[in-house]
């Protein structure tokens, strides 16, 4: 099994929002409004927690505790990608 780390993209986040939280968002809209609060896309804190859990399962390590408190897609992607690329 390969443990290659790839960056989480906006499209990946949109897919995770649908899979883990049941929230359908167009990836282009998510990218265009990346600084908008997750609530504007219909994602609440429990949905974000589900996304964090899915990512932790996929990568076999815990993400920073701040990940579940990120307010916007950009903040979430920046934090998660920083953690995945540094191994933190």
PyMOL Python script that loads the backbone (N, CA, C, O; Angstrom):
from pymol import cmd

cmd.read_pdbstr("""\
ATOM      1  N   UNK A   1       0.839  -1.179   0.000  1.00  0.00           N
ATOM      2  CA  UNK A   1       0.000   0.000   0.000  1.00  0.00           C
ATOM      3  C   UNK A   1       0.887   1.246   0.000  1.00  0.00           C
ATOM      4  O   UNK A   1       1.837   1.339   0.777  1.00  0.00           O
ATOM      5  N   UNK A   2       0.574   2.191  -0.865  1.00  0.00           N
ATOM      6  CA  UNK A   2       1.348   3.414  -0.986  1.00  0.00           C
ATOM      7  C   UNK A   2       0.852   4.451   0.003  1.00  0.00           C
ATOM      8  O   UNK A   2      -0.355   4.611   0.189  1.00  0.00           O
ATOM      9  N   UNK A   3       1.774   5.155   0.636  1.00  0.00           N
ATOM     10  CA  UNK A   3       1.391   6.202   1.578  1.00  0.00           C
ATOM     11  C   UNK A   3       1.702   7.579   1.005  1.00  0.00           C
ATOM     12  O   UNK A   3       1.934   8.531   1.751  1.00  0.00           O
ATOM     13  N   UNK A   4       1.706   7.680  -0.325  1.00  0.00           N
ATOM     14  CA  UNK A   4       1.977   8.949  -0.982  1.00  0.00           C
ATOM     15  C   UNK A   4       0.954   9.991  -0.536  1.00  0.00           C
ATOM     16  O   UNK A   4      -0.250   9.738  -0.506  1.00  0.00           O
ATOM     17  N   UNK A   5       1.465  11.156  -0.195  1.00  0.00           N
ATOM     18  CA  UNK A   5       0.607  12.229   0.273  1.00  0.00           C
ATOM     19  C   UNK A   5       0.265  13.125  -0.900  1.00  0.00           C
ATOM     20  O   UNK A   5       1.149  13.621  -1.599  1.00  0.00           O
ATOM     21  N   UNK A   6      -1.009  13.323  -1.104  1.00  0.00           N
ATOM     22  CA  UNK A   6      -1.455  14.238  -2.134  1.00  0.00           C
ATOM     23  C   UNK A   6      -2.201  15.374  -1.475  1.00  0.00           C
ATOM     24  O   UNK A   6      -2.778  15.219  -0.398  1.00  0.00           O
ATOM     25  N   UNK A   7      -2.183  16.515  -2.133  1.00  0.00           N
ATOM     26  CA  UNK A   7      -2.893  17.670  -1.608  1.00  0.00           C
ATOM     27  C   UNK A   7      -4.390  17.480  -1.788  1.00  0.00           C
ATOM     28  O   UNK A   7      -4.846  16.956  -2.805  1.00  0.00           O
ATOM     29  N   UNK A   8      -5.141  17.909  -0.796  1.00  0.00           N
ATOM     30  CA  UNK A   8      -6.595  17.896  -0.860  1.00  0.00           C
ATOM     31  C   UNK A   8      -7.022  19.079  -1.714  1.00  0.00           C
ATOM     32  O   UNK A   8      -6.667  20.219  -1.413  1.00  0.00           O
ATOM     33  N   UNK A   9      -7.775  18.827  -2.766  1.00  0.00           N
ATOM     34  CA  UNK A   9      -8.222  19.881  -3.666  1.00  0.00           C
ATOM     35  C   UNK A   9      -9.634  20.334  -3.302  1.00  0.00           C
ATOM     36  O   UNK A   9     -10.309  19.722  -2.474  1.00  0.00           O
ATOM     37  N   UNK A  10     -10.054  21.403  -3.933  1.00  0.00           N
ATOM     38  CA  UNK A  10     -11.423  21.887  -3.745  1.00  0.00           C
ATOM     39  C   UNK A  10     -12.409  20.811  -4.200  1.00  0.00           C
ATOM     40  O   UNK A  10     -13.428  20.584  -3.549  1.00  0.00           O
ATOM     41  N   UNK A  11     -12.104  20.152  -5.316  1.00  0.00           N
ATOM     42  CA  UNK A  11     -12.977  19.083  -5.809  1.00  0.00           C
ATOM     43  C   UNK A  11     -13.043  17.933  -4.802  1.00  0.00           C
ATOM     44  O   UNK A  11     -14.111  17.362  -4.585  1.00  0.00           O
ATOM     45  N   UNK A  12     -11.913  17.592  -4.189  1.00  0.00           N
ATOM     46  CA  UNK A  12     -11.898  16.555  -3.153  1.00  0.00           C
ATOM     47  C   UNK A  12     -12.780  16.958  -1.977  1.00  0.00           C
ATOM     48  O   UNK A  12     -13.545  16.147  -1.455  1.00  0.00           O
ATOM     49  N   UNK A  13     -12.663  18.220  -1.566  1.00  0.00           N
ATOM     50  CA  UNK A  13     -13.461  18.702  -0.439  1.00  0.00           C
ATOM     51  C   UNK A  13     -14.942  18.661  -0.775  1.00  0.00           C
ATOM     52  O   UNK A  13     -15.755  18.271   0.064  1.00  0.00           O
ATOM     53  N   UNK A  14     -15.304  19.055  -1.981  1.00  0.00           N
ATOM     54  CA  UNK A  14     -16.709  18.993  -2.392  1.00  0.00           C
ATOM     55  C   UNK A  14     -17.229  17.557  -2.343  1.00  0.00           C
ATOM     56  O   UNK A  14     -18.351  17.313  -1.899  1.00  0.00           O
ATOM     57  N   UNK A  15     -16.413  16.613  -2.798  1.00  0.00           N
ATOM     58  CA  UNK A  15     -16.806  15.197  -2.758  1.00  0.00           C
ATOM     59  C   UNK A  15     -16.944  14.708  -1.323  1.00  0.00           C
ATOM     60  O   UNK A  15     -17.869  13.958  -1.011  1.00  0.00           O
ATOM     61  N   UNK A  16     -16.039  15.121  -0.453  1.00  0.00           N
ATOM     62  CA  UNK A  16     -16.124  14.742   0.962  1.00  0.00           C
ATOM     63  C   UNK A  16     -17.352  15.353   1.629  1.00  0.00           C
ATOM     64  O   UNK A  16     -17.979  14.720   2.478  1.00  0.00           O
ATOM     65  N   UNK A  17     -17.692  16.573   1.250  1.00  0.00           N
ATOM     66  CA  UNK A  17     -18.886  17.209   1.817  1.00  0.00           C
ATOM     67  C   UNK A  17     -20.125  16.387   1.481  1.00  0.00           C
ATOM     68  O   UNK A  17     -21.015  16.227   2.316  1.00  0.00           O
ATOM     69  N   UNK A  18     -20.180  15.870   0.264  1.00  0.00           N
ATOM     70  CA  UNK A  18     -21.328  15.041  -0.134  1.00  0.00           C
ATOM     71  C   UNK A  18     -21.289  13.685   0.562  1.00  0.00           C
ATOM     72  O   UNK A  18     -22.302  13.222   1.086  1.00  0.00           O
ATOM     73  N   UNK A  19     -20.122  13.052   0.565  1.00  0.00           N
ATOM     74  CA  UNK A  19     -19.986  11.713   1.135  1.00  0.00           C
ATOM     75  C   UNK A  19     -20.179  11.699   2.650  1.00  0.00           C
ATOM     76  O   UNK A  19     -20.943  10.885   3.169  1.00  0.00           O
ATOM     77  N   UNK A  20     -19.501  12.582   3.351  1.00  0.00           N
ATOM     78  CA  UNK A  20     -19.489  12.527   4.819  1.00  0.00           C
ATOM     79  C   UNK A  20     -20.602  13.327   5.472  1.00  0.00           C
ATOM     80  O   UNK A  20     -20.969  13.058   6.616  1.00  0.00           O
ATOM     81  N   UNK A  21     -21.152  14.320   4.752  1.00  0.00           N
ATOM     82  CA  UNK A  21     -22.145  15.183   5.383  1.00  0.00           C
ATOM     83  C   UNK A  21     -23.440  15.293   4.584  1.00  0.00           C
ATOM     84  O   UNK A  21     -24.396  15.912   5.051  1.00  0.00           O
ATOM     85  N   UNK A  22     -23.489  14.711   3.402  1.00  0.00           N
ATOM     86  CA  UNK A  22     -24.705  14.767   2.596  1.00  0.00           C
ATOM     87  C   UNK A  22     -24.996  16.146   2.011  1.00  0.00           C
ATOM     88  O   UNK A  22     -26.141  16.456   1.679  1.00  0.00           O
ATOM     89  N   UNK A  23     -23.963  16.970   1.885  1.00  0.00           N
ATOM     90  CA  UNK A  23     -24.111  18.328   1.366  1.00  0.00           C
ATOM     91  C   UNK A  23     -23.520  18.377  -0.030  1.00  0.00           C
ATOM     92  O   UNK A  23     -22.327  18.134  -0.214  1.00  0.00           O
ATOM     93  N   UNK A  24     -24.354  18.692  -1.017  1.00  0.00           N
ATOM     94  CA  UNK A  24     -23.891  18.772  -2.392  1.00  0.00           C
ATOM     95  C   UNK A  24     -23.528  20.208  -2.736  1.00  0.00           C
ATOM     96  O   UNK A  24     -24.347  21.121  -2.624  1.00  0.00           O
ATOM     97  N   UNK A  25     -22.279  20.386  -3.158  1.00  0.00           N
ATOM     98  CA  UNK A  25     -21.775  21.709  -3.527  1.00  0.00           C
ATOM     99  C   UNK A  25     -20.997  21.576  -4.825  1.00  0.00           C
ATOM    100  O   UNK A  25     -20.185  20.663  -4.975  1.00  0.00           O
ATOM    101  N   UNK A  26     -21.238  22.473  -5.753  1.00  0.00           N
ATOM    102  CA  UNK A  26     -20.472  22.510  -6.995  1.00  0.00           C
ATOM    103  C   UNK A  26     -19.037  22.924  -6.653  1.00  0.00           C
ATOM    104  O   UNK A  26     -18.832  23.955  -6.011  1.00  0.00           O
ATOM    105  N   UNK A  27     -18.049  22.138  -7.072  1.00  0.00           N
ATOM    106  CA  UNK A  27     -16.655  22.478  -6.752  1.00  0.00           C
ATOM    107  C   UNK A  27     -16.245  23.867  -7.242  1.00  0.00           C
ATOM    108  O   UNK A  27     -15.450  24.544  -6.589  1.00  0.00           O
ATOM    109  N   UNK A  28     -16.779  24.293  -8.380  1.00  0.00           N
ATOM    110  CA  UNK A  28     -16.445  25.618  -8.895  1.00  0.00           C
ATOM    111  C   UNK A  28     -16.988  26.709  -7.980  1.00  0.00           C
ATOM    112  O   UNK A  28     -16.328  27.724  -7.754  1.00  0.00           O
ATOM    113  N   UNK A  29     -18.178  26.500  -7.460  1.00  0.00           N
ATOM    114  CA  UNK A  29     -18.767  27.465  -6.522  1.00  0.00           C
ATOM    115  C   UNK A  29     -17.979  27.474  -5.210  1.00  0.00           C
ATOM    116  O   UNK A  29     -17.752  28.529  -4.620  1.00  0.00           O
ATOM    117  N   UNK A  30     -17.574  26.311  -4.773  1.00  0.00           N
ATOM    118  CA  UNK A  30     -16.774  26.201  -3.553  1.00  0.00           C
ATOM    119  C   UNK A  30     -15.442  26.939  -3.720  1.00  0.00           C
ATOM    120  O   UNK A  30     -14.982  27.621  -2.805  1.00  0.00           O
ATOM    121  N   UNK A  31     -14.842  26.795  -4.879  1.00  0.00           N
ATOM    122  CA  UNK A  31     -13.578  27.489  -5.134  1.00  0.00           C
ATOM    123  C   UNK A  31     -13.791  28.999  -5.250  1.00  0.00           C
ATOM    124  O   UNK A  31     -13.010  29.784  -4.712  1.00  0.00           O
ATOM    125  N   UNK A  32     -14.832  29.395  -5.941  1.00  0.00           N
ATOM    126  CA  UNK A  32     -15.121  30.816  -6.133  1.00  0.00           C
ATOM    127  C   UNK A  32     -15.398  31.523  -4.812  1.00  0.00           C
ATOM    128  O   UNK A  32     -15.048  32.690  -4.636  1.00  0.00           O
ATOM    129  N   UNK A  33     -16.023  30.812  -3.895  1.00  0.00           N
ATOM    130  CA  UNK A  33     -16.399  31.395  -2.604  1.00  0.00           C
ATOM    131  C   UNK A  33     -15.630  30.715  -1.463  1.00  0.00           C
ATOM    132  O   UNK A  33     -16.202  30.424  -0.413  1.00  0.00           O
ATOM    133  N   UNK A  34     -14.362  30.468  -1.668  1.00  0.00           N
ATOM    134  CA  UNK A  34     -13.545  29.701  -0.716  1.00  0.00           C
ATOM    135  C   UNK A  34     -13.416  30.354   0.656  1.00  0.00           C
ATOM    136  O   UNK A  34     -13.111  29.672   1.634  1.00  0.00           O
ATOM    137  N   UNK A  35     -13.642  31.656   0.744  1.00  0.00           N
ATOM    138  CA  UNK A  35     -13.548  32.330   2.041  1.00  0.00           C
ATOM    139  C   UNK A  35     -14.900  32.470   2.737  1.00  0.00           C
ATOM    140  O   UNK A  35     -14.975  32.991   3.849  1.00  0.00           O
ATOM    141  N   UNK A  36     -15.963  32.008   2.090  1.00  0.00           N
ATOM    142  CA  UNK A  36     -17.297  32.062   2.696  1.00  0.00           C
ATOM    143  C   UNK A  36     -17.380  31.021   3.817  1.00  0.00           C
ATOM    144  O   UNK A  36     -16.733  29.976   3.747  1.00  0.00           O
ATOM    145  N   UNK A  37     -18.164  31.305   4.830  1.00  0.00           N
ATOM    146  CA  UNK A  37     -18.318  30.318   5.914  1.00  0.00           C
ATOM    147  C   UNK A  37     -18.934  29.013   5.405  1.00  0.00           C
ATOM    148  O   UNK A  37     -19.770  29.019   4.502  1.00  0.00           O
ATOM    149  N   UNK A  38     -18.512  27.910   5.992  1.00  0.00           N
ATOM    150  CA  UNK A  38     -19.085  26.617   5.620  1.00  0.00           C
ATOM    151  C   UNK A  38     -20.609  26.624   5.752  1.00  0.00           C
ATOM    152  O   UNK A  38     -21.301  25.957   4.983  1.00  0.00           O
ATOM    153  N   UNK A  39     -21.125  27.363   6.708  1.00  0.00           N
ATOM    154  CA  UNK A  39     -22.578  27.409   6.923  1.00  0.00           C
ATOM    155  C   UNK A  39     -23.319  27.883   5.675  1.00  0.00           C
ATOM    156  O   UNK A  39     -24.450  27.464   5.431  1.00  0.00           O
ATOM    157  N   UNK A  40     -22.692  28.752   4.886  1.00  0.00           N
ATOM    158  CA  UNK A  40     -23.337  29.235   3.665  1.00  0.00           C
ATOM    159  C   UNK A  40     -23.483  28.133   2.614  1.00  0.00           C
ATOM    160  O   UNK A  40     -24.278  28.266   1.683  1.00  0.00           O
ATOM    161  N   UNK A  41     -22.732  27.065   2.756  1.00  0.00           N
ATOM    162  CA  UNK A  41     -22.839  25.920   1.856  1.00  0.00           C
ATOM    163  C   UNK A  41     -23.728  24.821   2.452  1.00  0.00           C
ATOM    164  O   UNK A  41     -23.960  23.790   1.821  1.00  0.00           O
ATOM    165  N   UNK A  42     -24.217  25.053   3.665  1.00  0.00           N
ATOM    166  CA  UNK A  42     -25.072  24.070   4.321  1.00  0.00           C
ATOM    167  C   UNK A  42     -24.332  23.059   5.170  1.00  0.00           C
ATOM    168  O   UNK A  42     -24.908  22.051   5.581  1.00  0.00           O
ATOM    169  N   UNK A  43     -23.052  23.317   5.440  1.00  0.00           N
ATOM    170  CA  UNK A  43     -22.244  22.386   6.235  1.00  0.00           C
ATOM    171  C   UNK A  43     -22.126  22.902   7.664  1.00  0.00           C
ATOM    172  O   UNK A  43     -21.686  24.028   7.894  1.00  0.00           O
ATOM    173  N   UNK A  44     -22.520  22.076   8.612  1.00  0.00           N
ATOM    174  CA  UNK A  44     -22.409  22.461  10.027  1.00  0.00           C
ATOM    175  C   UNK A  44     -21.187  21.795  10.655  1.00  0.00           C
ATOM    176  O   UNK A  44     -20.440  21.084   9.983  1.00  0.00           O
ATOM    177  N   UNK A  45     -20.997  22.032  11.933  1.00  0.00           N
ATOM    178  CA  UNK A  45     -19.809  21.514  12.617  1.00  0.00           C
ATOM    179  C   UNK A  45     -19.779  19.984  12.651  1.00  0.00           C
ATOM    180  O   UNK A  45     -18.700  19.394  12.589  1.00  0.00           O
ATOM    181  N   UNK A  46     -20.924  19.342  12.747  1.00  0.00           N
ATOM    182  CA  UNK A  46     -20.947  17.877  12.741  1.00  0.00           C
ATOM    183  C   UNK A  46     -20.543  17.332  11.373  1.00  0.00           C
ATOM    184  O   UNK A  46     -19.855  16.316  11.281  1.00  0.00           O
ATOM    185  N   UNK A  47     -20.970  18.008  10.322  1.00  0.00           N
ATOM    186  CA  UNK A  47     -20.569  17.612   8.973  1.00  0.00           C
ATOM    187  C   UNK A  47     -19.075  17.746   8.784  1.00  0.00           C
ATOM    188  O   UNK A  47     -18.432  16.878   8.194  1.00  0.00           O
ATOM    189  N   UNK A  48     -18.524  18.840   9.289  1.00  0.00           N
ATOM    190  CA  UNK A  48     -17.084  19.048   9.181  1.00  0.00           C
ATOM    191  C   UNK A  48     -16.325  18.002   9.994  1.00  0.00           C
ATOM    192  O   UNK A  48     -15.266  17.534   9.575  1.00  0.00           O
ATOM    193  N   UNK A  49     -16.859  17.641  11.141  1.00  0.00           N
ATOM    194  CA  UNK A  49     -16.255  16.592  11.952  1.00  0.00           C
ATOM    195  C   UNK A  49     -16.239  15.261  11.190  1.00  0.00           C
ATOM    196  O   UNK A  49     -15.271  14.505  11.279  1.00  0.00           O
ATOM    197  N   UNK A  50     -17.297  14.981  10.451  1.00  0.00           N
ATOM    198  CA  UNK A  50     -17.341  13.769   9.625  1.00  0.00           C
ATOM    199  C   UNK A  50     -16.281  13.779   8.538  1.00  0.00           C
ATOM    200  O   UNK A  50     -15.686  12.745   8.235  1.00  0.00           O
ATOM    201  N   UNK A  51     -16.044  14.950   7.950  1.00  0.00           N
ATOM    202  CA  UNK A  51     -15.012  15.081   6.925  1.00  0.00           C
ATOM    203  C   UNK A  51     -13.632  14.857   7.540  1.00  0.00           C
ATOM    204  O   UNK A  51     -12.798  14.156   6.966  1.00  0.00           O
ATOM    205  N   UNK A  52     -13.398  15.447   8.694  1.00  0.00           N
ATOM    206  CA  UNK A  52     -12.116  15.266   9.387  1.00  0.00           C
ATOM    207  C   UNK A  52     -11.896  13.783   9.691  1.00  0.00           C
ATOM    208  O   UNK A  52     -10.806  13.257   9.467  1.00  0.00           O
ATOM    209  N   UNK A  53     -12.925  13.116  10.196  1.00  0.00           N
ATOM    210  CA  UNK A  53     -12.814  11.685  10.502  1.00  0.00           C
ATOM    211  C   UNK A  53     -12.500  10.858   9.270  1.00  0.00           C
ATOM    212  O   UNK A  53     -11.675   9.947   9.329  1.00  0.00           O
ATOM    213  N   UNK A  54     -13.146  11.163   8.158  1.00  0.00           N
ATOM    214  CA  UNK A  54     -12.881  10.441   6.914  1.00  0.00           C
ATOM    215  C   UNK A  54     -11.443  10.649   6.461  1.00  0.00           C
ATOM    216  O   UNK A  54     -10.779   9.698   6.051  1.00  0.00           O
ATOM    217  N   UNK A  55     -10.960  11.876   6.531  1.00  0.00           N
ATOM    218  CA  UNK A  55      -9.572  12.144   6.135  1.00  0.00           C
ATOM    219  C   UNK A  55      -8.578  11.450   7.058  1.00  0.00           C
ATOM    220  O   UNK A  55      -7.557  10.938   6.599  1.00  0.00           O
ATOM    221  N   UNK A  56      -8.867  11.430   8.344  1.00  0.00           N
ATOM    222  CA  UNK A  56      -7.979  10.736   9.285  1.00  0.00           C
ATOM    223  C   UNK A  56      -7.927   9.251   8.979  1.00  0.00           C
ATOM    224  O   UNK A  56      -6.861   8.638   9.044  1.00  0.00           O
ATOM    225  N   UNK A  57      -9.073   8.668   8.646  1.00  0.00           N
ATOM    226  CA  UNK A  57      -9.096   7.251   8.286  1.00  0.00           C
ATOM    227  C   UNK A  57      -8.303   6.989   7.012  1.00  0.00           C
ATOM    228  O   UNK A  57      -7.558   6.012   6.936  1.00  0.00           O
ATOM    229  N   UNK A  58      -8.453   7.840   6.026  1.00  0.00           N
ATOM    230  CA  UNK A  58      -7.752   7.665   4.754  1.00  0.00           C
ATOM    231  C   UNK A  58      -6.239   7.762   4.901  1.00  0.00           C
ATOM    232  O   UNK A  58      -5.496   7.011   4.269  1.00  0.00           O
ATOM    233  N   UNK A  59      -5.793   8.687   5.735  1.00  0.00           N
ATOM    234  CA  UNK A  59      -4.361   8.947   5.844  1.00  0.00           C
ATOM    235  C   UNK A  59      -3.706   8.268   7.040  1.00  0.00           C
ATOM    236  O   UNK A  59      -2.486   8.323   7.196  1.00  0.00           O
ATOM    237  N   UNK A  60      -4.508   7.632   7.881  1.00  0.00           N
ATOM    238  CA  UNK A  60      -3.962   6.876   8.996  1.00  0.00           C
ATOM    239  C   UNK A  60      -3.290   7.713  10.064  1.00  0.00           C
ATOM    240  O   UNK A  60      -2.402   7.231  10.767  1.00  0.00           O
ATOM    241  N   UNK A  61      -3.700   8.944  10.190  1.00  0.00           N
ATOM    242  CA  UNK A  61      -3.144   9.812  11.240  1.00  0.00           C
ATOM    243  C   UNK A  61      -4.144  10.913  11.576  1.00  0.00           C
ATOM    244  O   UNK A  61      -5.031  11.254  10.794  1.00  0.00           O
ATOM    245  N   UNK A  62      -3.957  11.441  12.760  1.00  0.00           N
ATOM    246  CA  UNK A  62      -4.843  12.508  13.223  1.00  0.00           C
ATOM    247  C   UNK A  62      -4.495  13.827  12.556  1.00  0.00           C
ATOM    248  O   UNK A  62      -3.327  14.125  12.306  1.00  0.00           O
ATOM    249  N   UNK A  63      -5.512  14.602  12.277  1.00  0.00           N
ATOM    250  CA  UNK A  63      -5.316  15.964  11.783  1.00  0.00           C
ATOM    251  C   UNK A  63      -5.262  16.907  12.979  1.00  0.00           C
ATOM    252  O   UNK A  63      -5.689  16.541  14.074  1.00  0.00           O
ATOM    253  N   UNK A  64      -4.750  18.103  12.784  1.00  0.00           N
ATOM    254  CA  UNK A  64      -4.740  19.060  13.895  1.00  0.00           C
ATOM    255  C   UNK A  64      -6.149  19.275  14.431  1.00  0.00           C
ATOM    256  O   UNK A  64      -7.118  19.266  13.672  1.00  0.00           O
ATOM    257  N   UNK A  65      -6.256  19.467  15.739  1.00  0.00           N
ATOM    258  CA  UNK A  65      -7.582  19.637  16.346  1.00  0.00           C
ATOM    259  C   UNK A  65      -8.305  20.868  15.814  1.00  0.00           C
ATOM    260  O   UNK A  65      -9.532  20.939  15.885  1.00  0.00           O
ATOM    261  N   UNK A  66      -7.575  21.825  15.291  1.00  0.00           N
ATOM    262  CA  UNK A  66      -8.201  23.020  14.729  1.00  0.00           C
ATOM    263  C   UNK A  66      -8.967  22.727  13.443  1.00  0.00           C
ATOM    264  O   UNK A  66      -9.794  23.542  13.034  1.00  0.00           O
ATOM    265  N   UNK A  67      -8.721  21.605  12.801  1.00  0.00           N
ATOM    266  CA  UNK A  67      -9.363  21.295  11.521  1.00  0.00           C
ATOM    267  C   UNK A  67     -10.875  21.293  11.634  1.00  0.00           C
ATOM    268  O   UNK A  67     -11.567  21.777  10.738  1.00  0.00           O
ATOM    269  N   UNK A  68     -11.388  20.757  12.720  1.00  0.00           N
ATOM    270  CA  UNK A  68     -12.843  20.680  12.859  1.00  0.00           C
ATOM    271  C   UNK A  68     -13.472  22.014  13.244  1.00  0.00           C
ATOM    272  O   UNK A  68     -14.695  22.132  13.311  1.00  0.00           O
ATOM    273  N   UNK A  69     -12.637  23.014  13.496  1.00  0.00           N
ATOM    274  CA  UNK A  69     -13.165  24.339  13.835  1.00  0.00           C
ATOM    275  C   UNK A  69     -12.943  25.370  12.732  1.00  0.00           C
ATOM    276  O   UNK A  69     -13.248  26.549  12.914  1.00  0.00           O
ATOM    277  N   UNK A  70     -12.417  24.935  11.596  1.00  0.00           N
ATOM    278  CA  UNK A  70     -12.200  25.858  10.484  1.00  0.00           C
ATOM    279  C   UNK A  70     -13.540  26.428  10.036  1.00  0.00           C
ATOM    280  O   UNK A  70     -14.551  25.727  10.009  1.00  0.00           O
ATOM    281  N   UNK A  71     -13.531  27.682   9.693  1.00  0.00           N
ATOM    282  CA  UNK A  71     -14.770  28.371   9.330  1.00  0.00           C
ATOM    283  C   UNK A  71     -15.032  28.420   7.836  1.00  0.00           C
ATOM    284  O   UNK A  71     -16.173  28.618   7.420  1.00  0.00           O
ATOM    285  N   UNK A  72     -13.989  28.243   7.011  1.00  0.00           N
ATOM    286  CA  UNK A  72     -14.173  28.364   5.566  1.00  0.00           C
ATOM    287  C   UNK A  72     -13.428  27.253   4.835  1.00  0.00           C
ATOM    288  O   UNK A  72     -12.505  26.648   5.381  1.00  0.00           O
ATOM    289  N   UNK A  73     -13.838  26.992   3.596  1.00  0.00           N
ATOM    290  CA  UNK A  73     -13.117  25.984   2.814  1.00  0.00           C
ATOM    291  C   UNK A  73     -11.632  26.306   2.662  1.00  0.00           C
ATOM    292  O   UNK A  73     -10.800  25.404   2.764  1.00  0.00           O
ATOM    293  N   UNK A  74     -11.280  27.567   2.420  1.00  0.00           N
ATOM    294  CA  UNK A  74      -9.869  27.920   2.251  1.00  0.00           C
ATOM    295  C   UNK A  74      -9.074  27.629   3.522  1.00  0.00           C
ATOM    296  O   UNK A  74      -7.986  27.057   3.460  1.00  0.00           O
ATOM    297  N   UNK A  75      -9.615  28.023   4.669  1.00  0.00           N
ATOM    298  CA  UNK A  75      -8.924  27.777   5.941  1.00  0.00           C
ATOM    299  C   UNK A  75      -8.740  26.275   6.170  1.00  0.00           C
ATOM    300  O   UNK A  75      -7.684  25.835   6.624  1.00  0.00           O
ATOM    301  N   UNK A  76      -9.769  25.498   5.854  1.00  0.00           N
ATOM    302  CA  UNK A  76      -9.708  24.052   6.038  1.00  0.00           C
ATOM    303  C   UNK A  76      -8.650  23.436   5.119  1.00  0.00           C
ATOM    304  O   UNK A  76      -7.816  22.649   5.566  1.00  0.00           O
ATOM    305  N   UNK A  77      -8.687  23.796   3.837  1.00  0.00           N
ATOM    306  CA  UNK A  77      -7.723  23.241   2.890  1.00  0.00           C
ATOM    307  C   UNK A  77      -6.287  23.631   3.258  1.00  0.00           C
ATOM    308  O   UNK A  77      -5.377  22.806   3.183  1.00  0.00           O
ATOM    309  N   UNK A  78      -6.094  24.876   3.651  1.00  0.00           N
ATOM    310  CA  UNK A  78      -4.749  25.308   4.039  1.00  0.00           C
ATOM    311  C   UNK A  78      -4.241  24.505   5.237  1.00  0.00           C
ATOM    312  O   UNK A  78      -3.100  24.043   5.238  1.00  0.00           O
ATOM    313  N   UNK A  79      -5.080  24.342   6.245  1.00  0.00           N
ATOM    314  CA  UNK A  79      -4.673  23.611   7.444  1.00  0.00           C
ATOM    315  C   UNK A  79      -4.416  22.136   7.148  1.00  0.00           C
ATOM    316  O   UNK A  79      -3.386  21.591   7.544  1.00  0.00           O
ATOM    317  N   UNK A  80      -5.335  21.502   6.463  1.00  0.00           N
ATOM    318  CA  UNK A  80      -5.206  20.070   6.163  1.00  0.00           C
ATOM    319  C   UNK A  80      -4.015  19.811   5.252  1.00  0.00           C
ATOM    320  O   UNK A  80      -3.236  18.894   5.510  1.00  0.00           O
ATOM    321  N   UNK A  81      -3.859  20.594   4.199  1.00  0.00           N
ATOM    322  CA  UNK A  81      -2.733  20.374   3.291  1.00  0.00           C
ATOM    323  C   UNK A  81      -1.399  20.637   3.982  1.00  0.00           C
ATOM    324  O   UNK A  81      -0.418  19.940   3.721  1.00  0.00           O
ATOM    325  N   UNK A  82      -1.356  21.623   4.851  1.00  0.00           N
ATOM    326  CA  UNK A  82      -0.136  21.849   5.626  1.00  0.00           C
ATOM    327  C   UNK A  82       0.200  20.659   6.497  1.00  0.00           C
ATOM    328  O   UNK A  82       1.359  20.254   6.586  1.00  0.00           O
ATOM    329  N   UNK A  83      -0.812  20.097   7.140  1.00  0.00           N
ATOM    330  CA  UNK A  83      -0.592  18.939   8.018  1.00  0.00           C
ATOM    331  C   UNK A  83      -0.191  17.699   7.228  1.00  0.00           C
ATOM    332  O   UNK A  83       0.675  16.935   7.655  1.00  0.00           O
ATOM    333  N   UNK A  84      -0.823  17.504   6.079  1.00  0.00           N
ATOM    334  CA  UNK A  84      -0.519  16.306   5.280  1.00  0.00           C
ATOM    335  C   UNK A  84       0.867  16.372   4.672  1.00  0.00           C
ATOM    336  O   UNK A  84       1.550  15.351   4.583  1.00  0.00           O
ATOM    337  N   UNK A  85       1.296  17.549   4.251  1.00  0.00           N
ATOM    338  CA  UNK A  85       2.599  17.639   3.605  1.00  0.00           C
ATOM    339  C   UNK A  85       3.749  17.663   4.599  1.00  0.00           C
ATOM    340  O   UNK A  85       4.865  17.267   4.264  1.00  0.00           O
ATOM    341  N   UNK A  86       3.487  18.129   5.826  1.00  0.00           N
ATOM    342  CA  UNK A  86       4.564  18.157   6.831  1.00  0.00           C
ATOM    343  C   UNK A  86       4.536  16.931   7.720  1.00  0.00           C
ATOM    344  O   UNK A  86       5.486  16.664   8.457  1.00  0.00           O
ATOM    345  N   UNK A  87       3.432  16.179   7.647  1.00  0.00           N
ATOM    346  CA  UNK A  87       3.317  15.019   8.512  1.00  0.00           C
ATOM    347  C   UNK A  87       2.913  15.357   9.919  1.00  0.00           C
ATOM    348  O   UNK A  87       2.966  14.501  10.802  1.00  0.00           O
ATOM    349  N   UNK A  88       2.502  16.608  10.152  1.00  0.00           N
ATOM    350  CA  UNK A  88       2.109  17.039  11.501  1.00  0.00           C
ATOM    351  C   UNK A  88       0.727  16.562  11.840  1.00  0.00           C
ATOM    352  O   UNK A  88       0.232  16.832  12.935  1.00  0.00           O
TER     353      UNK A  88
END
""", "prot")
cmd.dss("prot")
cmd.show_as("cartoon", "prot")
cmd.util.cbc("prot")
cmd.orient("prot")
